[in-house]
Amino acid sequence: MRIRIAARGSLLSRIQVKMVEDKLRNLGIETELIVVKTKADLFQDKPLNSLGKGVFEKEVNEAVINGEADIAVHSMKDMLSDMDEKLVLYGVLPRDSPYDSLVAEKDLFNIESGKVIGTSSIRRRSMISFYRRDLVVKDLRGNIDTRLKKYQSKEYDGIVIAEAAIKRLNSVVRYYKIDPKIITPEANQGIIAIVGRVNEKLKTLFRELNDERTLKEALVERTVVKLLGGGCHSPIGILASMISENEFNVISTYVISDKKKITIEGIYRGDPTTVGEKVVKDMVKVLKHENSSVTT
């Protein structure tokens, strides 16, 4: 059996594909990588929020839908909360670190005033500005290895990226893991997802590779994002950590302005969808009390 894998061609994407390939090869399955360029790859000089939704996944998924590949491998945080109806989520690998990190010589609260911090995320930008309005936050595009090179060439005094990316690239850099109550991660950060067409044979195969704990955490977070209208172009952060069967510790954050941020944390019980709905209900209640407009 041979499985064709569609993915972006970045170094990090290739490493993530290899993580899936290694598991498949342990089952005696051969693989072939199909490299796909996405809108995000083609327009690296433009801010992400100007490119629309699904900029890291659309073309990769189309390769699967069109039959050019059997599966797609994604950083799950890049996936839209509503998948194309022609595709299904086959499974996820065990979650790596979900946290954000500041690559810099000093941590967020000790870096000097006026320093330039790079990020392409509205969520990160909003949360940094809430705590440190004296820092200059500038847009940062490019693949993770490119971003690190820009930092090392001193184009930026610090950059905020996912800790999982640093570890997967084996990058030797000084960085500070950021408390999720300070900068709450994006939904599904640190998770690698496998997507394919409706195919019972492949669904059964990937069920063996799926990490159930990670999948449940991912579904809680995706429910919150879907109901609140979040994603990489929004000031929403969400992190669910499974404590036991159908019990989760959840941290959720919504940045209203650089002077007002709502963060709630609690233990919620129920299936992942129910937990996500409860989190949204609590968040909306607080936001309405703060006179913020939220549509669900």
RODREN-770399 format. One record per atom (N, C-alpha, C): residue in one letter; x, y, z. Coordinates in steps of 0.1 Angstrom, whole numbers, padded with zeros to 4 digits, always signed. Example, Ala and Ser with C-alpha at 12.3 -4.5 7.8 and 13.67 -1.06 7.14 Angstrom:
2
A+0132-0057+0078
A+0123-0045+0078
A+0132-0033+0078
S+0128-0022+0071
S+0137-0011+0071
S+0129+0000+0079
***
This chain:
296
M+0008-0012+0000
M+0000+0000+0000
M+0009+0012+0000
R+0005+0022-0008
R+0012+0035-0009
R+0003+0047-0007
I+0006+0056+0002
I-0002+0067+0005
I+0005+0080+0000
R-0002+0088-0008
R+0003+0101-0012
R-0001+0112-0002
I+0009+0119+0002
I+0006+0129+0013
I+0008+0143+0007
A-0003+0152+0007
A-0002+0166+0003
A+0002+0174+0015
A+0011+0184+0013
A+0015+0193+0024
A+0022+0205+0017
R+0024+0215+0025
R+0032+0226+0021
R+0047+0222+0021
G+0055+0230+0014
G+0069+0226+0012
G+0079+0232+0022
S+0074+0239+0032
S+0083+0245+0042
S+0090+0234+0050
L+0101+0238+0056
L+0109+0229+0064
L+0101+0223+0075
L+0093+0231+0082
L+0085+0227+0093
L+0074+0217+0088
S+0068+0220+0077
S+0058+0211+0071
S+0063+0198+0068
R+0075+0198+0062
R+0082+0185+0058
R+0085+0177+0071
I+0089+0183+0081
I+0092+0176+0094
I+0079+0170+0099
Q+0068+0178+0098
Q+0055+0172+0103
Q+0051+0161+0095
V+0053+0162+0082
V+0049+0150+0073
V+0057+0138+0077
K+0070+0140+0080
K+0079+0129+0083
K+0074+0122+0096
M+0068+0130+0105
M+0063+0124+0118
M+0052+0114+0115
V+0043+0118+0105
V+0032+0109+0100
V+0038+0098+0092
E+0048+0100+0084
E+0053+0090+0075
E+0060+0079+0084
D+0067+0083+0095
D+0073+0073+0103
D+0063+0064+0109
K+0052+0069+0113
K+0041+0060+0119
K+0036+0051+0109
L+0034+0056+0096
L+0029+0047+0086
L+0038+0036+0082
R+0051+0040+0081
R+0061+0030+0077
R+0063+0019+0088
N+0060+0023+0100
N+0060+0012+0111
N+0049+0002+0109
L+0039+0006+0101
L+0028-0003+0097
L+0030-0009+0083
G+0042-0007+0078
G+0046-0013+0065
G+0040-0006+0053
I+0036+0007+0055
I+0030+0015+0044
I+0040+0025+0038
E+0041+0024+0025
E+0050+0034+0018
E+0043+0047+0016
T+0051+0058+0014
T+0045+0071+0013
T+0052+0079+0002
E+0044+0089-0003
E+0050+0098-0013
E+0045+0112-0010
L+0054+0122-0009
L+0051+0136-0006
L+0047+0143-0019
I+0035+0150-0018
I+0031+0159-0029
I+0032+0173-0023
V+0041+0181-0028
V+0043+0195-0023
V+0034+0204-0030
V+0026+0212-0022
V+0017+0222-0027
V+0020+0236-0022
K+0019+0245-0031
K+0021+0259-0027
K+0008+0265-0024
T+0007+0272-0013
T-0006+0278-0009
T-0005+0293-0011
K-0016+0300-0009
K-0017+0315-0011
K-0007+0321-0001
A-0006+0315+0011
A+0004+0321+0021
A+0018+0320+0017
D+0021+0309+0009
D+0035+0308+0004
D+0038+0317-0008
L+0028+0320-0016
L+0029+0328-0028
L+0030+0343-0025
F+0023+0347-0014
F+0022+0362-0011
F+0028+0365+0003
Q+0041+0362+0004
Q+0047+0363+0018
Q+0050+0378+0021
D+0048+0387+0012
D+0051+0401+0015
D+0038+0408+0020
K+0027+0401+0020
K+0014+0407+0025
K+0010+0402+0038
P+0003+0410+0046
P-0002+0406+0059
P-0011+0394+0058
L-0011+0385+0067
L-0020+0373+0066
L-0034+0377+0066
N-0038+0387+0074
N-0053+0390+0074
N-0058+0396+0061
S-0049+0399+0052
S-0053+0405+0039
S-0055+0394+0029
L-0052+0382+0032
L-0052+0371+0022
L-0065+0362+0024
G-0073+0365+0034
G-0085+0357+0035
G-0083+0346+0044
K-0093+0337+0044
K-0093+0325+0053
K-0087+0313+0046
G-0082+0304+0055
G-0077+0291+0049
G-0064+0292+0041
V-0056+0303+0043
V-0045+0305+0034
V-0034+0295+0035
F-0034+0287+0046
F-0023+0277+0047
F-0028+0263+0043
E-0041+0261+0041
E-0047+0248+0039
E-0055+0246+0026
K-0061+0257+0020
K-0070+0255+0009
K-0064+0247-0003
E-0053+0251-0008
E-0047+0245-0019
E-0043+0230-0016
V-0038+0228-0004
V-0034+0215+0000
V-0046+0205+0000
N-0057+0210+0006
N-0069+0202+0006
N-0074+0199-0008
E-0073+0209-0017
E-0078+0207-0030
E-0071+0196-0037
A-0058+0194-0034
A-0050+0183-0040
A-0056+0170-0036
V-0061+0169-0024
V-0068+0157-0019
V-0082+0155-0026
I-0089+0166-0026
I-0103+0166-0032
I-0102+0162-0047
N-0092+0167-0054
N-0090+0164-0068
N-0084+0151-0071
G-0080+0143-0061
G-0074+0130-0063
G-0059+0130-0066
E-0053+0141-0064
E-0038+0142-0066
E-0031+0136-0054
A-0037+0135-0043
A-0031+0130-0030
A-0042+0122-0023
D-0038+0114-0014
D-0047+0106-0006
D-0051+0113+0008
I-0041+0119+0013
I-0043+0126+0026
I-0036+0140+0026
A-0040+0149+0035
A-0033+0161+0037
A-0028+0162+0051
V-0016+0167+0054
V-0011+0168+0067
V-0010+0183+0070
H-0016+0188+0081
H-0017+0202+0085
H-0012+0204+0099
S-0007+0216+0102
S-0007+0221+0115
S-0022+0224+0118
M-0028+0218+0128
M-0042+0219+0129
M-0047+0233+0132
K-0038+0241+0138
K-0042+0255+0141
K-0045+0263+0128
D-0040+0258+0117
D-0042+0265+0104
D-0055+0261+0097
M-0062+0251+0103
M-0074+0246+0096
M-0086+0255+0100
L-0095+0257+0091
L-0107+0264+0094
L-0116+0256+0103
S-0124+0262+0111
S-0133+0255+0120
S-0143+0247+0112
D-0147+0251+0100
D-0156+0243+0092
D-0148+0237+0080
M-0147+0224+0080
M-0140+0217+0069
M-0149+0216+0057
D-0142+0215+0046
D-0149+0212+0033
D-0157+0199+0035
E-0169+0199+0030
E-0178+0187+0032
E-0173+0175+0025
K-0164+0176+0016
K-0158+0165+0009
K-0147+0158+0017
L-0143+0164+0028
L-0132+0159+0036
L-0136+0156+0050
V-0128+0147+0056
V-0131+0143+0070
V-0117+0143+0077
L-0118+0145+0090
L-0106+0144+0099
L-0103+0130+0102
Y-0092+0124+0097
Y-0089+0110+0100
Y-0083+0109+0114
G-0075+0119+0118
G-0070+0117+0132
G-0059+0128+0134
V-0054+0127+0146
V-0043+0137+0151
V-0032+0129+0158
L-0020+0135+0157
L-0009+0129+0164
L-0009+0134+0179
P-0002+0128+0188
P-0002+0133+0202
P+0003+0148+0202
R-0003+0156+0210
R+0000+0170+0210
R+0014+0173+0215
D+0021+0182+0208
D+0033+0188+0213
D+0030+0200+0221
S+0040+0207+0225
S+0037+0219+0234
S+0027+0229+0227
P+0016+0233+0234
P+0007+0242+0228
P+0010+0256+0230
Y+0021+0259+0237
Y+0024+0273+0242
Y+0031+0282+0231
D+0029+0295+0233
D+0036+0304+0225
D+0050+0307+0232
S+0059+0312+0225
S+0072+0315+0231
S+0077+0328+0225
L+0085+0335+0233
L+0092+0347+0228
L+0106+0344+0226
V+0111+0345+0214
V+0125+0343+0211
V+0131+0356+0212
A+0139+0358+0222
A+0146+0371+0226
A+0156+0369+0236
E+0163+0379+0239
E+0174+0378+0250
E+0167+0380+0264
K+0155+0386+0264
K+0149+0388+0277
K+0134+0384+0276
D+0127+0381+0287
D+0113+0377+0286
D+0104+0389+0283
L+0091+0387+0282
L+0082+0397+0278
L+0082+0409+0287
F+0084+0406+0300
F+0082+0417+0310
F+0095+0424+0313
N+0106+0419+0308
N+0119+0425+0310
N+0126+0430+0298
I+0121+0428+0286
I+0127+0433+0274
I+0125+0448+0274
E+0135+0456+0270
E+0135+0470+0271
E+0124+0477+0263
S+0119+0488+0268
S+0109+0496+0261
S+0114+0500+0247
G+0105+0500+0237
G+0109+0504+0224
G+0114+0493+0215
K+0116+0481+0220
K+0121+0470+0212
K+0111+0466+0202
V+0116+0460+0191
V+0107+0456+0180
V+0104+0441+0181
I+0091+0438+0182
I+0087+0424+0184
I+0079+0420+0171
G+0083+0409+0165
G+0076+0404+0153
G+0066+0393+0155
T+0054+0395+0148
T+0044+0384+0148
T+0035+0387+0136
S+0029+0377+0131
S+0019+0378+0120
S+0005+0376+0125
S+0004+0374+0138
S-0009+0370+0145
S-0016+0382+0152
I-0028+0384+0148
I-0036+0395+0155
I-0037+0391+0170
R-0039+0379+0173
R-0041+0374+0187
R-0028+0378+0195
R-0017+0374+0190
R-0004+0377+0197
R-0002+0392+0198
R-0004+0399+0187
R-0002+0413+0187
R-0011+0420+0197
S-0023+0416+0198
S-0033+0422+0208
S-0028+0419+0222
M-0024+0407+0225
M-0020+0403+0238
M-0007+0410+0243
I+0002+0411+0233
I+0015+0417+0236
I+0012+0432+0240
S+0004+0438+0231
S+0001+0453+0233
S-0006+0455+0246
F-0014+0446+0251
F-0022+0447+0263
F-0012+0449+0275
Y-0001+0440+0275
Y+0008+0440+0286
Y+0019+0450+0284
R+0023+0452+0271
R+0035+0461+0269
R+0032+0470+0257
R+0025+0481+0260
R+0021+0491+0250
R+0034+0499+0245
D+0045+0497+0253
D+0057+0505+0250
D+0066+0497+0240
L+0062+0485+0236
L+0069+0478+0226
L+0064+0481+0212
V+0072+0479+0202
V+0068+0481+0188
V+0065+0468+0182
V+0053+0465+0179
V+0049+0452+0173
V+0048+0453+0158
K+0056+0446+0151
K+0056+0447+0136
K+0053+0434+0130
D+0047+0435+0118
D+0043+0423+0111
D+0055+0414+0107
L+0053+0401+0108
L+0064+0392+0105
L+0059+0380+0097
R+0063+0379+0085
R+0058+0368+0076
R+0070+0359+0073
G+0066+0348+0066
G+0077+0338+0062
G+0075+0325+0070
N+0081+0315+0065
N+0081+0302+0073
N+0089+0304+0086
I+0087+0294+0095
I+0093+0295+0108
I+0108+0297+0107
D+0115+0289+0099
D+0129+0290+0098
D+0133+0304+0092
T+0125+0309+0083
T+0127+0323+0078
T+0126+0333+0089
R+0115+0332+0097
R+0113+0341+0108
R+0125+0341+0118
L+0130+0329+0121
L+0141+0328+0130
L+0154+0335+0124
K+0156+0333+0111
K+0167+0340+0104
K+0166+0355+0105
K+0153+0360+0104
K+0151+0375+0104
K+0154+0380+0119
Y+0151+0372+0128
Y+0155+0375+0142
Y+0170+0375+0144
Q+0176+0364+0139
Q+0190+0363+0141
Q+0198+0373+0134
S+0193+0379+0123
S+0199+0390+0115
S+0196+0403+0121
K+0189+0403+0132
K+0186+0415+0140
K+0176+0425+0133
E+0167+0419+0125
E+0156+0427+0119
E+0146+0430+0130
Y+0145+0421+0140
Y+0136+0422+0151
Y+0144+0419+0164
D+0139+0425+0175
D+0146+0423+0188
D+0140+0411+0194
G+0129+0406+0190
G+0122+0394+0195
G+0111+0390+0185
I+0108+0377+0185
I+0097+0372+0177
I+0089+0362+0185
V+0076+0362+0183
V+0067+0353+0190
V+0063+0342+0181
I+0066+0329+0184
I+0063+0318+0176
I+0059+0306+0185
A+0053+0296+0180
A+0049+0284+0188
A+0062+0277+0193
E+0061+0273+0205
E+0072+0265+0211
E+0073+0251+0203
A+0062+0246+0199
A+0063+0233+0192
A+0071+0234+0179
A+0070+0246+0172
A+0078+0248+0160
A+0093+0248+0163
I+0097+0255+0174
I+0111+0255+0178
I+0116+0241+0180
K+0108+0234+0187
K+0113+0220+0191
K+0113+0211+0179
R+0103+0212+0170
R+0103+0203+0158
R+0115+0206+0149
L+0119+0219+0149
L+0130+0223+0140
L+0144+0221+0147
N+0143+0217+0160
N+0156+0216+0168
N+0164+0229+0167
S+0157+0240+0168
S+0164+0253+0167
S+0171+0256+0181
V+0184+0260+0179
V+0191+0264+0191
V+0190+0279+0193
V+0180+0283+0200
V+0178+0298+0202
V+0174+0300+0217
R+0177+0311+0222
R+0171+0315+0235
R+0157+0319+0234
Y+0148+0313+0242
Y+0134+0317+0241
Y+0128+0315+0255
Y+0116+0321+0256
Y+0109+0321+0269
Y+0095+0316+0266
K+0091+0305+0272
K+0078+0300+0271
K+0068+0309+0278
I+0057+0313+0272
I+0048+0323+0277
I+0036+0316+0284
D+0034+0320+0297
D+0022+0315+0304
D+0010+0317+0296
P+0001+0306+0295
P-0011+0307+0287
P-0021+0317+0292
K-0020+0321+0305
K-0029+0331+0310
K-0024+0345+0306
I-0012+0346+0301
I-0006+0359+0296
I-0009+0360+0281
I-0004+0351+0273
I-0008+0349+0259
I-0014+0335+0257
T-0027+0335+0256
T-0034+0322+0255
T-0032+0317+0240
P-0028+0305+0239
P-0025+0300+0225
P-0037+0300+0216
E-0033+0299+0203
E-0044+0297+0193
E-0050+0283+0194
A-0062+0281+0191
A-0069+0268+0191
A-0060+0258+0183
N-0058+0246+0189
N-0052+0235+0182
N-0037+0237+0180
Q-0031+0247+0186
Q-0016+0249+0185
Q-0009+0236+0190
G+0001+0232+0183
G+0009+0220+0187
G+0004+0207+0182
I-0007+0208+0174
I-0014+0195+0170
I-0012+0193+0155
I-0008+0181+0150
I-0007+0178+0136
I-0019+0170+0133
A-0026+0174+0122
A-0039+0168+0118
A-0037+0161+0104
I-0045+0150+0103
I-0045+0142+0090
I-0059+0142+0085
V-0060+0147+0072
V-0073+0149+0066
V-0074+0141+0053
G-0086+0136+0050
G-0087+0129+0037
G-0102+0129+0032
R-0104+0123+0021
R-0118+0121+0016
R-0124+0110+0024
V-0138+0109+0022
V-0145+0099+0029
V-0141+0085+0023
N-0134+0078+0031
N-0128+0065+0027
N-0127+0056+0039
E-0135+0046+0040
E-0136+0038+0052
E-0123+0030+0054
K-0116+0026+0044
K-0104+0019+0046
K-0093+0028+0052
L-0092+0040+0047
L-0082+0049+0053
L-0086+0054+0067
K-0099+0056+0069
K-0104+0060+0082
K-0100+0050+0092
T-0102+0037+0089
T-0099+0026+0098
T-0084+0025+0101
L-0076+0028+0090
L-0061+0027+0092
L-0057+0038+0101
F-0062+0051+0099
F-0057+0062+0107
F-0063+0062+0121
R-0073+0054+0123
R-0078+0053+0137
R-0068+0047+0146
E-0059+0039+0140
E-0048+0033+0148
E-0038+0043+0152
L-0037+0054+0144
L-0026+0064+0147
L-0032+0076+0155
N-0045+0077+0156
N-0051+0088+0163
N-0049+0088+0178
D-0046+0100+0183
D-0044+0102+0198
D-0057+0107+0203
E-0065+0099+0210
E-0078+0103+0215
E-0078+0115+0224
R-0069+0116+0233
R-0068+0127+0242
R-0066+0140+0235
T-0057+0140+0225
T-0054+0152+0218
T-0066+0156+0209
L-0073+0146+0204
L-0085+0149+0196
L-0096+0155+0204
K-0098+0151+0216
K-0108+0157+0225
K-0105+0171+0228
E-0092+0174+0231
E-0088+0187+0234
E-0090+0196+0222
A-0087+0191+0210
A-0088+0198+0198
A-0103+0202+0195
L-0112+0193+0198
L-0126+0195+0195
L-0132+0205+0205
V-0127+0205+0217
V-0132+0216+0226
V-0128+0229+0221
E-0115+0231+0217
E-0110+0244+0212
E-0117+0248+0199
R-0119+0238+0190
R-0125+0241+0177
R-0140+0246+0179
T-0147+0240+0189
T-0160+0244+0191
T-0161+0259+0196
V-0151+0262+0205
V-0151+0276+0210
V-0148+0286+0198
V-0138+0282+0190
V-0135+0291+0178
V-0147+0292+0169
K-0153+0281+0166
K-0164+0282+0157
K-0176+0291+0162
L-0179+0289+0174
L-0190+0297+0180
L-0187+0312+0182
L-0174+0315+0186
L-0170+0329+0188
L-0165+0335+0175
G-0163+0328+0165
G-0159+0334+0152
G-0144+0337+0153
G-0136+0328+0159
G-0122+0331+0160
G-0113+0325+0149
G-0100+0324+0152
G-0090+0320+0142
G-0078+0328+0143
C-0069+0326+0133
C-0056+0334+0134
C-0058+0349+0131
H-0070+0353+0126
H-0072+0367+0123
H-0081+0373+0134
S-0081+0367+0146
S-0089+0373+0157
S-0082+0373+0170
P-0086+0381+0180
P-0079+0382+0192
P-0084+0372+0203
I-0087+0360+0198
I-0091+0349+0207
I-0081+0339+0209
G-0079+0335+0222
G-0070+0324+0225
G-0077+0313+0233
I-0074+0301+0231
I-0081+0290+0238
I-0072+0278+0240
L-0072+0273+0252
L-0064+0261+0255
L-0071+0251+0264
A-0074+0239+0259
A-0081+0229+0267
A-0071+0218+0271
S-0071+0214+0283
S-0062+0203+0288
S-0071+0193+0295
M-0071+0181+0289
M-0079+0170+0295
M-0074+0165+0308
I-0082+0165+0318
I-0078+0161+0332
I-0081+0146+0333
S-0093+0142+0329
S-0098+0129+0330
S-0109+0127+0319
E-0114+0115+0318
E-0125+0113+0308
E-0136+0124+0309
N-0138+0131+0299
N-0148+0142+0298
N-0147+0152+0309
E-0135+0155+0313
E-0132+0166+0322
E-0120+0174+0317
F-0122+0187+0316
F-0111+0196+0310
F-0109+0208+0318
N-0096+0212+0319
N-0093+0226+0323
N-0092+0234+0311
V-0099+0245+0311
V-0099+0254+0299
V-0096+0268+0302
I-0086+0274+0295
I-0083+0288+0296
I-0087+0295+0283
S-0095+0305+0284
S-0099+0312+0272
S-0097+0327+0274
T-0093+0334+0263
T-0090+0348+0263
T-0096+0355+0251
Y-0101+0367+0254
Y-0106+0376+0243
Y-0100+0390+0246
V-0093+0396+0237
V-0087+0409+0239
V-0096+0419+0232
I-0102+0428+0241
I-0111+0438+0236
I-0104+0450+0230
S-0093+0454+0237
S-0084+0465+0233
S-0071+0464+0240
D-0062+0473+0237
D-0049+0472+0243
D-0050+0476+0258
K-0062+0479+0263
K-0064+0483+0277
K-0074+0473+0284
K-0079+0464+0276
K-0089+0455+0282
K-0088+0441+0276
K-0086+0431+0285
K-0085+0417+0281
K-0093+0409+0291
I-0101+0399+0285
I-0109+0390+0293
I-0102+0376+0293
T-0099+0371+0304
T-0094+0357+0305
T-0102+0350+0316
I-0107+0338+0312
I-0114+0330+0322
I-0108+0316+0322
E-0107+0310+0333
E-0102+0296+0335
E-0112+0288+0343
G-0114+0276+0340
G-0123+0268+0348
G-0122+0253+0344
I-0128+0245+0352
I-0129+0230+0349
I-0143+0228+0344
Y-0144+0221+0333
Y-0157+0219+0326
Y-0158+0204+0324
R-0170+0199+0325
R-0173+0185+0324
R-0183+0183+0312
G-0181+0172+0305
G-0190+0168+0294
G-0182+0164+0282
D-0189+0160+0271
D-0182+0157+0259
D-0176+0170+0253
P-0166+0169+0244
P-0159+0180+0239
P-0168+0192+0234
T-0178+0188+0226
T-0187+0198+0221
T-0194+0206+0232
T-0199+0198+0241
T-0207+0204+0253
T-0198+0213+0261
V-0185+0209+0263
V-0176+0217+0270
V-0173+0230+0263
G-0171+0229+0250
G-0168+0241+0242
G-0180+0251+0243
E-0192+0246+0242
E-0204+0254+0243
E-0205+0261+0257
K-0201+0254+0267
K-0202+0259+0281
K-0192+0271+0282
V-0180+0269+0276
V-0169+0279+0277
V-0174+0292+0270
V-0180+0290+0258
V-0185+0301+0250
V-0196+0309+0258
K-0205+0301+0264
K-0215+0307+0272
K-0210+0316+0283
D-0199+0311+0290
D-0193+0319+0301
D-0186+0331+0295
M-0179+0329+0284
M-0172+0340+0278
M-0181+0351+0273
V-0192+0347+0267
V-0202+0357+0262
V-0208+0365+0273
K-0210+0358+0284
K-0216+0364+0296
K-0207+0375+0301
V-0194+0372+0302
V-0184+0382+0307
V-0183+0394+0297
L-0182+0390+0284
L-0181+0400+0274
L-0193+0410+0273
K-0205+0405+0275
K-0216+0413+0275
K-0216+0422+0287
H-0211+0417+0298
H-0210+0426+0310
H-0200+0437+0307
E-0190+0434+0298
E-0181+0445+0295
E-0185+0453+0283
N-0198+0451+0279
N-0204+0459+0268
N-0197+0457+0255
S-0192+0445+0252
S-0185+0442+0240
S-0195+0434+0231
S-0194+0437+0218
S-0203+0431+0208
S-0197+0417+0204
V-0205+0407+0207
V-0201+0393+0203
V-0213+0386+0197
T-0211+0381+0185
T-0222+0373+0178
T-0219+0359+0178
T-0228+0350+0183
T-0226+0336+0182
T-0237+0329+0175
***
